[in-house]
Amino acid sequence: MRTHFYCSWALGLWLLNAMQAVAAPPVFEDSMAQRTLACTACHGDQGRAGPDGYYPRIAGKPAGYLYNQLLNFRDGRRHYNPMTGLLDPLNTAYLKEIAQYFSALDLPYPAPLTYTTSPAVLQRGETLATQGDISRSIPACTQCHGEALTGVEPVVPGLLGLPRDYLNAQLGSWIAGQRRAHSPDCMARVTKKMTAEDVTAVSSWLASRPLPGNTRPARARSTVSTETNAIQCGSAP
């Protein structure tokens, strides 16, 4: 009888503790790291990039660039329903806080993925990225995205450390008009001069490049050519 009473008492105590544990709310840190868990669910831990090659790295990107993209998704210049749904209720001040949080994260990049690409394609990609094609008025990527291609403060993103499939998709979206920026839309103008072969070449070369020792965006472009001066970018005044 005493054993039965003890077992019943122990079971009751266990049930009470279990109910209290279930009822206890999770610890709320009220930190930006906790609030942005919805972002990292797709963009990877601390915004390091998703594992599928589709969701890009957002950690360490220029704050102005991240802010512009959040606005573009919310306001319909970029199209991806899950992003629009997340951002639609948020005001611009809070979007700026999110952008500043991820921009400040200084995290190591993984090694670039290995792709099977011919040397001729990679050479073509390197030429476009570093020299452009003057005959077709295509500027070099380095003219706007920095000589190291790690971006330029405050609004120009880096192009290294991104998967080839993501780069292909974004360049294709510019060409098709599915991705837009503030007018004048310089990327739309540039990409519409590119062929499918150009897109494959430049995205393959960029995706294959190792990251430099300093992966932070440059503070300013070190050289500005007359070709760059001719490009007016509404998102990068």
N, C-alpha and C positions, 0 to 999 in steps of 0.2 A: 504493500500500500504506500509506504513511504517512498519507494523507488518510483512508483507510478506518479506520485505527486511531484517529485523532483523533476521527472522527465517532462511533465506537463508545464511546470514552472519554467524550465529551460527553453522549451519550445515557444512558450508565450513570450519570453524575453527576446528570443531570436526574431520572432515575428515583429515585435515592437521595434527593435533596432532596424530591421529590414525596411519597415514602413517609414521610419524616420529618415533612413538613407535615401529612399526613393523620393520622399517629399522635400528633402533638402535641395535648394536650388544650387546650380553650379556657381563656382566662384566667379564673380564679375570683376574684371580688372579695370574696366573702363579705359583700356589702352587702345591705341590705334592698331596694334598688332592683333588684338582680339577682334576689333571691329572689322578688320579687312580679311578675316578668315574666308568670307564669301569670295574674295578675289583669289586667294591662294588655293582654293579648292580646284581651280582650273589652271591658274598660272604657276602652280608649284609652290613648295615651301618658301616663304619669304619672297615670293615673286621670282624665283629662279628659272622658271619656264616649266610648262607642262611636259609630261613624258612622251606625248604622242607627236610632238613636232608641230602642232597646230597652234597651241597657246604660247605666245612669245614671252620671253623674259621681260619683266618690267622693273626689276630691281636695278637701281643705278642709272636709269634713263634720265635725261634732263627733265626737271620738274615741269617746265613750260610745255614740253612735248607731251608728257603724260596728261597734263591738264587739258591741252587741246584735244587729245584723243577722247578723254572722258566727255568733254563737251560735244565732240563730233558724234559719239555714240548716242548720247542723250538727245541731241538735237536733230538727228537724222542724216548727218553727212556720212556716217558709216553705218552699216547695216548688219546687226547680229542681235536677234531678239532677246536672248538671255542677258546680254550686256545692257540693252536698252531698258529692259524690265528692272534691272538692279539700280540703274542710275536715274531713272525717270523721277523718283520721289526726292532726289537729293538736290540741295541748292548748290550754287556755284562756289560759295565759300567752303563748303565741306568737300567738294570735288578737289579744290585746290589743296586742302589739307591731306587728302589721300595721295595726291600727286607728290607733294613734298615729302611725305613719309617714305614712299617707295624709292624716290630719287635719292634719298639720303643713305639707303642701304648699300654698303660697299662689300659685295660678296664675290668670292672666286667663281670664275666660269669653268664649266667642264671642258674637256678637250673636244675639238670639232669632230663631228661624225665623218666616217669614211664613205665616199661615194665613188662609184665607177664612172669616171668621166674621162674623155679623151684629152690628151695634152693640148690638142688644137682648140678644143672648146674652152679649156681653162685659160689658154693664152688670149683668146678673144675676150673672155670675161675680164681678165686683168687689164687689157687695153681699154675696154670701156670704163672700168671702174677708176682707173688712174689717169687716163688721157682723154677719154670720151671719143667722139667721132665728129670732127669738125665739119666734114663734108655733109653731115646730116644735122648739124647744129645740136648734137647730143653732148651735153657737158659731162665731164668726169664726175663720178660719185664723190670723189675727194674734194671737189670744189665747194660743196655745201656740207658734206658730212664729216669733214676734217681729214687731214692728211693721214691720220692713223685709222680713219673710218670708225672711230669710237663715239662720234657725235660731237656737237658743238653747243655749248650753253647759249641761251637758255632753252631753245626749242627744237634743235635739230638732233634726231636720234642717231645712235650708232647702228652700223649695219653688220658688225661682226658678232659671232656668238649666236646667230639665228639659223635655224634649220633651212635647208634648201627649199623644202616644200612650202614653208611659211613665206619665204621671200618670193617664190614663184606666185603664190596665191595673192600676195599683196600687190605685186607689180601687175598681175592680171586684173585685179580689181580696179586699179587706177585706169588701166587701158579701157576696161568695160564700163567705167563710170559708176561702179558699185562703191567705190571709195572716193570721197571728195574732201576737200579742205576749204578754208576760207578763200574767197576770190581776192586776187588772181591765184588760181590753183596751179602752181608751178610743176608739181609732180605729174599732174594729169597731162600737161603740155609736153613734158619730157618723155614720159612713157609712151605716148601715142606716136612718137617717132621711132620707137623700138619695134623690132620684129620678134616673133616667137623665139627665134634662134638667139637673138640678143638677150632676151629675158633668161633663157636657160643658161647661157654662158655666164652672165654676170652673177646670177644667183648661185650657180655651182662654184664659181671662184670665191665669192664672198663666204659661202658656207664652209669652204675647205680651209680658210685662213686661220692660223693660230692667233690667239689674242696676245696683244703686246703686254709688257709688264705693267703699264699703267692703263687700266681699262676705263678710267673716268672720262667723261666728255671734255674736250678742249674748252678753254674759256673764250677763245675767239679763233676765227680762221686766220691762219698765219699768212696766207696769200689770197688775194682776191683778184681774179682776172676780169678782163672786160666782158668775157662770156658770162661770168657769174653776175656781173653788174646788170647784164641784160635780162636776167631772170628775176621777175618780181614774184615774191611768195607772200600771199596774204597771211599764212600761218607763221611766217618767220620774217617779221618786218625788220 
